Amino acid sequence: MDICAVAKKEVPKIYKSPQFRYKENIVKKHIEITVLSMLSDRPMSGYDIIKEIFARYDVLVSQGTIYSLLYTLKDEGILQVRFTKGDLREKIYSCTQEGKQVVDKRIAEFIDADEYFLNSIKKFGHDV
């Protein structure tokens, strides 16, 4: 899948819908937890992360957003990087041993906060 070609297409009506805008907003506002959850499943390159976000959520995230996040998480010791065999340009990111614990904790905290928020909406008569 060529992300550049996808980005140049005319925007279909579905991408202008309120549902899509909510989904896009959620993904982009919570990009860190999205990326961490993907990397807890398997090691990936930055480009693979961008493609996976698009495949899962139909949301296009910029390279600058993903790579700056990956560099920050690496500097915090949550991620480690290795190069693919024979290609020093492609970096594969994965969770460090300590990072796995941090990721699990952040995902659990996110789920708790999300459930609390959704339950508070339900309490006011707006079923989700």
C-alpha positions, 0 to 999 in steps of 0.5 A, a space after each residue: 500500500 502506497 500511503 502517498 497515493 492514498 493521501 492524494 485521492 479525493 476524499 470520499 464522503 465517509 471521511 467527511 462524516 461525523 463518525 469518521 471525524 470522531 474516530 480520527 480525533 480519538 486515534 490522533 489524540 491517543 496516538 501514543 497508546 495506539 502505537 504502544 499497543 501495536 508495538 506490544 504485539 510485535 516489533 514494527 518499523 515506523 512506516 509499518 506503524 503508519 500503514 497499520 494505523 491506516 489499515 485498522 482505523 482508516 486514519 492517515 497519520 504523518 511520518 513526523 508524528 510517528 517518528 517524533 513519538 518513536 524517538 521520544 519513547 526510545 529516549 525514555 527507555 520504553 522502546 529499543 531499536 534495531 536495524 534490519 539486516 543489510 539496511 541501516 535505514 530501516 529501523 525496527 522498534 520494539 518494547 524493552 523489558 522495562 518498557 513492556 511493564 510501562 506499556 501494560 500499565 499505560 494501556 490498563 490506565 487508558 482502558 480504566 479512564 475510557 471505561 470511566 468516561 463512557 460509563 459517565 455518559 451512560 449515567 446521563 441517559 446517553 447509551 453507547 
